[in-house]
Amino acid sequence: MIIICSVGGSFDVDMAEGPEGYVCTECGTQFKGIGKDPKCPKCSSDKVVKIG
Ligand SMILES: [Zn+2]
């Protein structure tokens, strides 16, 4: 399951890199995150690791 996560409500970021895939180590949710410290959209944990 892929969830698009908008971090901080602002997309004023370098879009050249685009959203990257992350997986939450707490609940296993995979999502697309933008920014330096994306959080899990499901459990709000910041214990996420980049995938892909
Ligand atoms: Zn989670």
N, CA, C, O and the ligand as a Tripos MOL2 file, in Angstrom:
@<TRIPOS>MOLECULE
protein
  209   207    53     0     0
PROTEIN
NO_CHARGES

@<TRIPOS>ATOM
      1 N           0.8420   -1.1950    0.0000 N.3       1 MET1
      2 CA          0.0000    0.0000    0.0000 C.3       1 MET1
      3 C           0.8760    1.2430    0.0000 C.2       1 MET1
      4 O           1.7560    1.3950    0.8470 O.2       1 MET1
      5 N           0.6350    2.1060   -0.9310 N.am      2 ILE2
      6 CA          1.4090    3.3330   -1.0310 C.3       2 ILE2
      7 C           0.5320    4.5200   -0.6500 C.2       2 ILE2
      8 O          -0.5480    4.7180   -1.2070 O.2       2 ILE2
      9 N           1.0110    5.2940    0.2940 N.am      3 ILE3
     10 CA          0.2830    6.4820    0.7220 C.3       3 ILE3
     11 C           1.1280    7.7170    0.4240 C.2       3 ILE3
     12 O           2.3010    7.7930    0.7890 O.2       3 ILE3
     13 N           0.5070    8.6700   -0.2400 N.am      4 ILE4
     14 CA          1.2160    9.9180   -0.5060 C.3       4 ILE4
     15 C           1.1940   10.7800    0.7490 C.2       4 ILE4
     16 O           0.1290   11.1260    1.2600 O.2       4 ILE4
     17 N           2.3580   11.1150    1.2290 N.am      5 CYS5
     18 CA          2.4600   11.8690    2.4770 C.3       5 CYS5
     19 C           2.9230   13.2890    2.2050 C.2       5 CYS5
     20 O           4.0060   13.5010    1.6590 O.2       5 CYS5
     21 N           2.1170   14.2430    2.5790 N.am      6 SER6
     22 CA          2.5240   15.6310    2.4650 C.3       6 SER6
     23 C           3.0920   16.0730    3.8020 C.2       6 SER6
     24 O           2.3860   16.0970    4.8100 O.2       6 SER6
     25 N           4.3600   16.4190    3.8070 N.am      7 VAL7
     26 CA          5.0450   16.7460    5.0470 C.3       7 VAL7
     27 C           4.9950   18.2550    5.2880 C.2       7 VAL7
     28 O           5.4270   19.0430    4.4470 O.2       7 VAL7
     29 N           4.4690   18.6380    6.4310 N.am      8 GLY8
     30 CA          4.4870   20.0340    6.8410 C.3       8 GLY8
     31 C           3.5220   20.9170    6.0850 C.2       8 GLY8
     32 O           3.4210   22.1090    6.3760 O.2       8 GLY8
     33 N           2.8080   20.3610    5.1170 N.am      9 GLY9
     34 CA          1.8240   21.1350    4.3790 C.3       9 GLY9
     35 C           2.4350   22.0830    3.3760 C.2       9 GLY9
     36 O           1.7320   22.9040    2.7880 O.2       9 GLY9
     37 N           3.7290   21.9820    3.1740 N.am     10 SER10
     38 CA          4.3840   22.8730    2.2120 C.3      10 SER10
     39 C           5.1590   22.0630    1.1870 C.2      10 SER10
     40 O           5.9020   21.1430    1.5300 O.2      10 SER10
     41 N           4.9750   22.4110   -0.0470 N.am     11 PHE11
     42 CA          5.7180   21.7110   -1.0960 C.3      11 PHE11
     43 C           6.8320   22.5890   -1.6480 C.2      11 PHE11
     44 O           7.3100   22.3950   -2.7660 O.2      11 PHE11
     45 N           7.2320   23.5660   -0.8270 N.am     12 ASP12
     46 CA          8.3020   24.4530   -1.2410 C.3      12 ASP12
     47 C           9.6450   23.7500   -1.0520 C.2      12 ASP12
     48 O          10.4730   24.1540   -0.2350 O.2      12 ASP12
     49 N           9.8320   22.7000   -1.8220 N.am     13 VAL13
     50 CA         11.0490   21.9160   -1.7230 C.3      13 VAL13
     51 C          11.6290   21.7210   -3.1260 C.2      13 VAL13
     52 O          11.0070   22.0610   -4.1330 O.2      13 VAL13
     53 N          12.8020   21.1800   -3.1550 N.am     14 ASP14
     54 CA         13.4300   20.9120   -4.4410 C.3      14 ASP14
     55 C          12.7530   19.7130   -5.1000 C.2      14 ASP14
     56 O          13.0050   18.5640   -4.7370 O.2      14 ASP14
     57 N          11.9030   19.9960   -6.0610 N.am     15 MET15
     58 CA         11.1290   18.9360   -6.6870 C.3      15 MET15
     59 C          11.9530   18.1420   -7.6990 C.2      15 MET15
     60 O          11.4700   17.1730   -8.2860 O.2      15 MET15
     61 N          13.1960   18.5630   -7.8950 N.am     16 ALA16
     62 CA         14.0330   17.8840   -8.8750 C.3      16 ALA16
     63 C          14.2400   16.4150   -8.4980 C.2      16 ALA16
     64 O          14.3540   15.5440   -9.3610 O.2      16 ALA16
     65 N          14.2840   16.1650   -7.1910 N.am     17 GLU17
     66 CA         14.5040   14.8030   -6.7420 C.3      17 GLU17
     67 C          13.1960   14.0220   -6.6820 C.2      17 GLU17
     68 O          13.1890   12.8030   -6.8500 O.2      17 GLU17
     69 N          12.0970   14.7190   -6.4450 N.am     18 GLY18
     70 CA         10.8060   14.0590   -6.3710 C.3      18 GLY18
     71 C          10.6350   13.2970   -5.0700 C.2      18 GLY18
     72 O          11.5740   13.1620   -4.2850 O.2      18 GLY18
     73 N           9.4330   12.8030   -4.8540 N.am     19 PRO19
     74 CA          9.1750   12.0280   -3.6400 C.3      19 PRO19
     75 C           9.9320   10.7170   -3.6510 C.2      19 PRO19
     76 O          10.1150   10.0970   -4.6980 O.2      19 PRO19
     77 N          10.3700   10.3020   -2.4690 N.am     20 GLU20
     78 CA         11.1080    9.0530   -2.3620 C.3      20 GLU20
     79 C          10.3100    8.0620   -1.5310 C.2      20 GLU20
     80 O           9.5050    8.4490   -0.6850 O.2      20 GLU20
     81 N          10.5400    6.7950   -1.7780 N.am     21 GLY21
     82 CA          9.8060    5.7690   -1.0560 C.3      21 GLY21
     83 C          10.4130    5.5080    0.3140 C.2      21 GLY21
     84 O          11.6300    5.3990    0.4610 O.2      21 GLY21
     85 N           9.5530    5.4100    1.3020 N.am     22 TYR22
     86 CA          9.9950    5.0750    2.6460 C.3      22 TYR22
     87 C           9.1270    3.9590    3.1970 C.2      22 TYR22
     88 O           7.9970    3.7550    2.7540 O.2      22 TYR22
     89 N           9.6740    3.2370    4.1720 N.am     23 VAL23
     90 CA          8.8690    2.2580    4.8940 C.3      23 VAL23
     91 C           9.0310    2.5230    6.3860 C.2      23 VAL23
     92 O          10.1380    2.7460    6.8770 O.2      23 VAL23
     93 N           7.9060    2.4930    7.0960 N.am     24 CYS24
     94 CA          7.8960    2.7220    8.5300 C.3      24 CYS24
     95 C           8.3500    1.4600    9.2440 C.2      24 CYS24
     96 O           7.8180    0.3770    9.0020 O.2      24 CYS24
     97 N           9.3420    1.6010   10.1310 N.am     25 THR25
     98 CA          9.8350    0.4340   10.8550 C.3      25 THR25
     99 C           8.9290    0.0830   12.0310 C.2      25 THR25
    100 O           9.0840   -0.9720   12.6450 O.2      25 THR25
    101 N           7.9880    0.9650   12.3440 N.am     26 GLU26
    102 CA          7.0690    0.7150   13.4480 C.3      26 GLU26
    103 C           5.8840   -0.1380   12.9990 C.2      26 GLU26
    104 O           5.5360   -1.1270   13.6440 O.2      26 GLU26
    105 N           5.2660    0.2610   11.8740 N.am     27 CYS27
    106 CA          4.0440   -0.4360   11.4520 C.3      27 CYS27
    107 C           4.1600   -1.0390   10.0570 C.2      27 CYS27
    108 O           3.2560   -1.7440    9.6080 O.2      27 CYS27
    109 N           5.2690   -0.7650    9.3680 N.am     28 GLY28
    110 CA          5.4900   -1.3940    8.0770 C.3      28 GLY28
    111 C           4.8270   -0.7070    6.9060 C.2      28 GLY28
    112 O           4.8720   -1.2120    5.7840 O.2      28 GLY28
    113 N           4.2100    0.4400    7.1490 N.am     29 THR29
    114 CA          3.5500    1.1640    6.0720 C.3      29 THR29
    115 C           4.5660    1.7500    5.1030 C.2      29 THR29
    116 O           5.5460    2.3750    5.5100 O.2      29 THR29
    117 N           4.3140    1.5360    3.8070 N.am     30 GLN30
    118 CA          5.1620    2.1410    2.7890 C.3      30 GLN30
    119 C           4.4840    3.3920    2.2670 C.2      30 GLN30
    120 O           3.2760    3.4060    2.0300 O.2      30 GLN30
    121 N           5.2750    4.4500    2.0870 N.am     31 PHE31
    122 CA          4.6980    5.7070    1.6300 C.3      31 PHE31
    123 C           5.7430    6.5120    0.8940 C.2      31 PHE31
    124 O           6.9420    6.2520    0.9870 O.2      31 PHE31
    125 N           5.2500    7.5120    0.1490 N.am     32 LYS32
    126 CA          6.1370    8.4350   -0.5250 C.3      32 LYS32
    127 C           6.3200    9.6550    0.3490 C.2      32 LYS32
    128 O           5.3500   10.3030    0.7420 O.2      32 LYS32
    129 N           7.5740    9.9670    0.6540 N.am     33 GLY33
    130 CA          7.8430   11.0980    1.5240 C.3      33 GLY33
    131 C           8.6800   12.1520    0.8320 C.2      33 GLY33
    132 O           9.5230   11.8460   -0.0110 O.2      33 GLY33
    133 N           8.4320   13.4090    1.2050 N.am     34 ILE34
    134 CA          9.2260   14.5170    0.6860 C.3      34 ILE34
    135 C           9.8190   15.2640    1.8700 C.2      34 ILE34
    136 O           9.1180   15.5790    2.8310 O.2      34 ILE34
    137 N          11.1000   15.5410    1.7960 N.am     35 GLY35
    138 CA         11.7240   16.2910    2.8770 C.3      35 GLY35
    139 C          12.8000   15.4680    3.5650 C.2      35 GLY35
    140 O          13.0380   14.3100    3.2210 O.2      35 GLY35
    141 N          13.4440   16.0900    4.5470 N.am     36 LYS36
    142 CA         14.5780   15.4480    5.1960 C.3      36 LYS36
    143 C          14.1470   14.4950    6.2960 C.2      36 LYS36
    144 O          14.8540   13.5330    6.5960 O.2      36 LYS36
    145 N          12.9940   14.7520    6.9000 N.am     37 ASP37
    146 CA         12.5570   13.8950    8.0030 C.3      37 ASP37
    147 C          11.0740   13.5430    7.8700 C.2      37 ASP37
    148 O          10.2390   14.0140    8.6410 O.2      37 ASP37
    149 N          10.7670   12.7100    6.8790 N.am     38 PRO38
    150 CA          9.3730   12.3050    6.6680 C.3      38 PRO38
    151 C           8.8660   11.4640    7.8310 C.2      38 PRO38
    152 O           9.6290   10.7470    8.4790 O.2      38 PRO38
    153 N           7.5840   11.5630    8.0790 N.am     39 LYS39
    154 CA          6.9650   10.7660    9.1290 C.3      39 LYS39
    155 C           5.9360    9.8250    8.5290 C.2      39 LYS39
    156 O           5.3580   10.1010    7.4780 O.2      39 LYS39
    157 N           5.7170    8.7150    9.2090 N.am     40 CYS40
    158 CA          4.7250    7.7530    8.7780 C.3      40 CYS40
    159 C           3.3370    8.3880    8.8100 C.2      40 CYS40
    160 O           2.9380    8.9470    9.8310 O.2      40 CYS40
    161 N           2.5950    8.3070    7.7000 N.am     41 PRO41
    162 CA          1.2540    8.8960    7.6490 C.3      41 PRO41
    163 C           0.2490    8.1090    8.4730 C.2      41 PRO41
    164 O          -0.8480    8.5940    8.7490 O.2      41 PRO41
    165 N           0.6130    6.9170    8.8600 N.am     42 LYS42
    166 CA         -0.3340    6.0640    9.5880 C.3      42 LYS42
    167 C          -0.1680    6.1820   11.1010 C.2      42 LYS42
    168 O          -1.1490    6.3420   11.8280 O.2      42 LYS42
    169 N           1.0840    6.1010   11.5750 N.am     43 CYS43
    170 CA          1.3080    6.1160   13.0230 C.3      43 CYS43
    171 C           2.1580    7.3060   13.4630 C.2      43 CYS43
    172 O           2.4830    7.4410   14.6430 O.2      43 CYS43
    173 N           2.5170    8.1710   12.5060 N.am     44 SER44
    174 CA          3.2480    9.4080   12.7970 C.3      44 SER44
    175 C           4.6470    9.1600   13.3530 C.2      44 SER44
    176 O           5.2730   10.0730   13.8910 O.2      44 SER44
    177 N           5.1370    7.9320   13.2260 N.am     45 SER45
    178 CA          6.4810    7.6420   13.6790 C.3      45 SER45
    179 C           7.5020    8.2280   12.7040 C.2      45 SER45
    180 O           7.2700    8.2760   11.4960 O.2      45 SER45
    181 N           8.6370    8.6720   13.2500 N.am     46 ASP46
    182 CA          9.6970    9.1530   12.3660 C.3      46 ASP46
    183 C          10.7670    8.0690   12.1740 C.2      46 ASP46
    184 O          11.8330    8.3190   11.6100 O.2      46 ASP46
    185 N          10.4560    6.8710   12.6540 N.am     47 LYS47
    186 CA         11.3700    5.7590   12.4530 C.3      47 LYS47
    187 C          11.0930    5.1250   11.1010 C.2      47 LYS47
    188 O          10.5060    4.0470   11.0110 O.2      47 LYS47
    189 N          11.5250    5.8150   10.0520 N.am     48 VAL48
    190 CA         11.2910    5.3360    8.7030 C.3      48 VAL48
    191 C          12.6190    5.1830    7.9930 C.2      48 VAL48
    192 O          13.5860    5.8780    8.3030 O.2      48 VAL48
    193 N          12.6590    4.2710    7.0420 N.am     49 VAL49
    194 CA         13.8720    4.0430    6.2770 C.3      49 VAL49
    195 C          13.5480    4.2000    4.7910 C.2      49 VAL49
    196 O          12.4610    3.8530    4.3310 O.2      49 VAL49
    197 N          14.5210    4.7300    4.0610 N.am     50 LYS50
    198 CA         14.3320    4.9510    2.6330 C.3      50 LYS50
    199 C          14.4220    3.6250    1.8900 C.2      50 LYS50
    200 O          15.2600    2.7750    2.1930 O.2      50 LYS50
    201 N          13.5490    3.4720    0.9220 N.am     51 ILE51
    202 CA         13.5900    2.2770    0.0870 C.3      51 ILE51
    203 C          13.7330    2.6960   -1.3770 C.2      51 ILE51
    204 O          13.4410    3.8340   -1.7430 O.2      51 ILE51
    205 N          14.1730    1.7860   -2.1790 N.am     52 GLY52
    206 CA         14.3030    2.1150   -3.5860 C.3      52 GLY52
    207 C          15.5190    2.9430   -3.7920 C.2      52 GLY52
    208 O          15.8170    3.3330   -4.9210 O.2      52 GLY52
    209 ZN          4.0290    3.7370   10.8810 Zn       53 ZN53
@<TRIPOS>BOND
     1     1     2 1
     2     2     3 1
     3     3     4 2
     4     3     5 am
     5     5     6 1
     6     6     7 1
     7     7     8 2
     8     7     9 am
     9     9    10 1
    10    10    11 1
    11    11    12 2
    12    11    13 am
    13    13    14 1
    14    14    15 1
    15    15    16 2
    16    15    17 am
    17    17    18 1
    18    18    19 1
    19    19    20 2
    20    19    21 am
    21    21    22 1
    22    22    23 1
    23    23    24 2
    24    23    25 am
    25    25    26 1
    26    26    27 1
    27    27    28 2
    28    27    29 am
    29    29    30 1
    30    30    31 1
    31    31    32 2
    32    31    33 am
    33    33    34 1
    34    34    35 1
    35    35    36 2
    36    35    37 am
    37    37    38 1
    38    38    39 1
    39    39    40 2
    40    39    41 am
    41    41    42 1
    42    42    43 1
    43    43    44 2
    44    43    45 am
    45    45    46 1
    46    46    47 1
    47    47    48 2
    48    47    49 am
    49    49    50 1
    50    50    51 1
    51    51    52 2
    52    51    53 am
    53    53    54 1
    54    54    55 1
    55    55    56 2
    56    55    57 am
    57    57    58 1
    58    58    59 1
    59    59    60 2
    60    59    61 am
    61    61    62 1
    62    62    63 1
    63    63    64 2
    64    63    65 am
    65    65    66 1
    66    66    67 1
    67    67    68 2
    68    67    69 am
    69    69    70 1
    70    70    71 1
    71    71    72 2
    72    71    73 am
    73    73    74 1
    74    74    75 1
    75    75    76 2
    76    75    77 am
    77    77    78 1
    78    78    79 1
    79    79    80 2
    80    79    81 am
    81    81    82 1
    82    82    83 1
    83    83    84 2
    84    83    85 am
    85    85    86 1
    86    86    87 1
    87    87    88 2
    88    87    89 am
    89    89    90 1
    90    90    91 1
    91    91    92 2
    92    91    93 am
    93    93    94 1
    94    94    95 1
    95    95    96 2
    96    95    97 am
    97    97    98 1
    98    98    99 1
    99    99   100 2
   100    99   101 am
   101   101   102 1
   102   102   103 1
   103   103   104 2
   104   103   105 am
   105   105   106 1
   106   106   107 1
   107   107   108 2
   108   107   109 am
   109   109   110 1
   110   110   111 1
   111   111   112 2
   112   111   113 am
   113   113   114 1
   114   114   115 1
   115   115   116 2
   116   115   117 am
   117   117   118 1
   118   118   119 1
   119   119   120 2
   120   119   121 am
   121   121   122 1
   122   122   123 1
   123   123   124 2
   124   123   125 am
   125   125   126 1
   126   126   127 1
   127   127   128 2
   128   127   129 am
   129   129   130 1
   130   130   131 1
   131   131   132 2
   132   131   133 am
   133   133   134 1
   134   134   135 1
   135   135   136 2
   136   135   137 am
   137   137   138 1
   138   138   139 1
   139   139   140 2
   140   139   141 am
   141   141   142 1
   142   142   143 1
   143   143   144 2
   144   143   145 am
   145   145   146 1
   146   146   147 1
   147   147   148 2
   148   147   149 am
   149   149   150 1
   150   150   151 1
   151   151   152 2
   152   151   153 am
   153   153   154 1
   154   154   155 1
   155   155   156 2
   156   155   157 am
   157   157   158 1
   158   158   159 1
   159   159   160 2
   160   159   161 am
   161   161   162 1
   162   162   163 1
   163   163   164 2
   164   163   165 am
   165   165   166 1
   166   166   167 1
   167   167   168 2
   168   167   169 am
   169   169   170 1
   170   170   171 1
   171   171   172 2
   172   171   173 am
   173   173   174 1
   174   174   175 1
   175   175   176 2
   176   175   177 am
   177   177   178 1
   178   178   179 1
   179   179   180 2
   180   179   181 am
   181   181   182 1
   182   182   183 1
   183   183   184 2
   184   183   185 am
   185   185   186 1
   186   186   187 1
   187   187   188 2
   188   187   189 am
   189   189   190 1
   190   190   191 1
   191   191   192 2
   192   191   193 am
   193   193   194 1
   194   194   195 1
   195   195   196 2
   196   195   197 am
   197   197   198 1
   198   198   199 1
   199   199   200 2
   200   199   201 am
   201   201   202 1
   202   202   203 1
   203   203   204 2
   204   203   205 am
   205   205   206 1
   206   206   207 1
   207   207   208 2
@<TRIPOS>SUBSTRUCTURE
     1 MET1         2 RESIDUE 1 A MET
     2 ILE2         6 RESIDUE 1 A ILE
     3 ILE3        10 RESIDUE 1 A ILE
     4 ILE4        14 RESIDUE 1 A ILE
     5 CYS5        18 RESIDUE 1 A CYS
     6 SER6        22 RESIDUE 1 A SER
     7 VAL7        26 RESIDUE 1 A VAL
     8 GLY8        30 RESIDUE 1 A GLY
     9 GLY9        34 RESIDUE 1 A GLY
    10 SER10       38 RESIDUE 1 A SER
    11 PHE11       42 RESIDUE 1 A PHE
    12 ASP12       46 RESIDUE 1 A ASP
    13 VAL13       50 RESIDUE 1 A VAL
    14 ASP14       54 RESIDUE 1 A ASP
    15 MET15       58 RESIDUE 1 A MET
    16 ALA16       62 RESIDUE 1 A ALA
    17 GLU17       66 RESIDUE 1 A GLU
    18 GLY18       70 RESIDUE 1 A GLY
    19 PRO19       74 RESIDUE 1 A PRO
    20 GLU20       78 RESIDUE 1 A GLU
    21 GLY21       82 RESIDUE 1 A GLY
    22 TYR22       86 RESIDUE 1 A TYR
    23 VAL23       90 RESIDUE 1 A VAL
    24 CYS24       94 RESIDUE 1 A CYS
    25 THR25       98 RESIDUE 1 A THR
    26 GLU26      102 RESIDUE 1 A GLU
    27 CYS27      106 RESIDUE 1 A CYS
    28 GLY28      110 RESIDUE 1 A GLY
    29 THR29      114 RESIDUE 1 A THR
    30 GLN30      118 RESIDUE 1 A GLN
    31 PHE31      122 RESIDUE 1 A PHE
    32 LYS32      126 RESIDUE 1 A LYS
    33 GLY33      130 RESIDUE 1 A GLY
    34 ILE34      134 RESIDUE 1 A ILE
    35 GLY35      138 RESIDUE 1 A GLY
    36 LYS36      142 RESIDUE 1 A LYS
    37 ASP37      146 RESIDUE 1 A ASP
    38 PRO38      150 RESIDUE 1 A PRO
    39 LYS39      154 RESIDUE 1 A LYS
    40 CYS40      158 RESIDUE 1 A CYS
    41 PRO41      162 RESIDUE 1 A PRO
    42 LYS42      166 RESIDUE 1 A LYS
    43 CYS43      170 RESIDUE 1 A CYS
    44 SER44      174 RESIDUE 1 A SER
    45 SER45      178 RESIDUE 1 A SER
    46 ASP46      182 RESIDUE 1 A ASP
    47 LYS47      186 RESIDUE 1 A LYS
    48 VAL48      190 RESIDUE 1 A VAL
    49 VAL49      194 RESIDUE 1 A VAL
    50 LYS50      198 RESIDUE 1 A LYS
    51 ILE51      202 RESIDUE 1 A ILE
    52 GLY52      206 RESIDUE 1 A GLY
    53 ZN53       209 GROUP 0 **** ****
